[in-house]
Amino acid sequence: MELIKNFIVKDEYTAKRIGSGSLEVLSTPFLSAFMENVGFEIVEKIVDDGYTSVGTYIELKHLKASKVNSNIKVVGKLISRDNKRVRLDIKAYENDKLIGECIHERVIINISDFLKKLL
């Protein structure tokens, strides 16, 4: 299963704006968020009603800077599922040039049971 989604780099996504760096370029935390969003949306397509997934692991390489207003294409692929654990390969591109890649894991959970544990 694969999903492709596009994001535009906004000023509020920059390293300078969020405090993770001093430059007005796409921050690594926001690149990670774009990738995790794609992973979440992939898994949502395979879970039953009453279930969702939570991110548990991400190993990310941010390979190239991107300026404000850049279009970032994120491509996610489901690479394995072992019961409740899902593993995804996700890559990000700007103008077809690889700018980031990650392995992301999510765990499928029962929403009601999960929320009860928080009380």
C-alpha positions in Angstrom: 0.0 0.0 0.0 1.3 3.4 -0.9 0.2 7.0 -0.3 1.6 10.2 -1.9 0.8 13.6 -0.3 2.1 17.1 -0.9 2.9 19.8 1.6 3.9 23.4 1.2 6.6 24.8 3.5 5.1 27.6 5.5 6.9 30.2 7.5 5.7 28.6 10.7 7.4 25.3 9.7 10.9 26.8 9.6 13.7 25.9 12.0 14.0 29.6 12.9 10.3 30.0 13.8 10.1 26.9 16.0 13.5 27.3 17.6 15.2 24.2 16.3 17.7 26.3 14.3 18.5 29.8 13.1 17.6 29.5 9.4 14.3 30.0 7.5 14.3 26.5 6.1 12.0 23.5 6.7 12.7 22.2 10.2 13.4 18.6 10.8 10.5 18.4 13.3 8.1 19.5 10.6 9.6 17.1 8.0 9.1 14.4 10.6 5.5 15.5 11.1 4.8 15.4 7.4 6.2 11.9 7.2 4.3 10.7 10.3 1.1 12.1 8.9 1.5 10.0 5.7 2.2 6.9 7.8 -0.9 7.6 9.9 -3.1 8.0 6.9 -1.8 4.7 5.3 -2.6 2.8 8.5 -6.0 4.4 8.9 -7.0 2.7 5.6 -6.4 -0.8 7.0 -7.8 -0.5 10.6 -11.3 -1.5 11.7 -13.8 0.9 13.2 -12.9 1.7 16.8 -9.2 1.4 16.1 -6.5 3.8 15.1 -2.7 3.8 15.3 0.0 5.6 17.4 3.5 6.3 16.3 6.1 4.5 18.3 9.4 4.9 16.3 10.9 7.0 13.7 14.4 6.9 12.3 14.8 10.0 10.0 17.5 11.4 7.8 17.0 15.0 6.7 19.2 15.2 3.7 18.6 18.6 2.1 17.2 22.0 3.2 14.0 23.4 1.7 13.0 27.1 1.6 9.6 28.6 2.5 7.0 28.0 -0.2 8.7 24.8 -1.4 6.5 21.9 -2.4 7.4 18.7 -0.6 6.1 15.4 -1.9 6.0 12.7 0.7 5.7 9.1 -0.5 4.9 6.4 2.1 4.8 2.6 1.7 3.6 0.0 4.0 6.5 -2.5 4.2 5.3 -5.0 6.9 2.6 -5.8 9.4 3.1 -8.1 12.3 -0.2 -8.3 14.2 -0.6 -4.8 15.7 2.8 -3.4 14.6 3.1 -1.7 11.3 6.4 -0.7 9.6 6.5 2.0 6.9 9.2 3.3 4.5 8.6 7.0 3.9 10.6 9.4 1.6 10.3 13.1 1.0 11.1 14.9 -2.3 11.5 18.5 -3.5 11.4 18.8 -7.3 12.0 15.0 -7.4 15.2 15.3 -5.4 15.3 13.2 -2.2 15.4 15.5 0.8 14.5 13.0 3.6 13.9 9.4 4.3 12.6 7.5 7.3 11.5 4.2 8.7 8.4 4.7 10.8 6.6 2.2 13.0 3.1 2.5 14.3 1.0 0.3 16.6 -2.7 -0.3 16.0 -4.7 0.3 19.1 -8.3 0.0 20.3 -9.3 3.7 20.9 -11.6 3.0 23.9 -9.1 0.8 25.7 -6.2 3.2 25.0 -8.1 6.2 26.4 -9.3 4.3 29.5 -5.6 3.7 30.3 -5.0 7.5 30.4 -7.6 8.1 33.2 
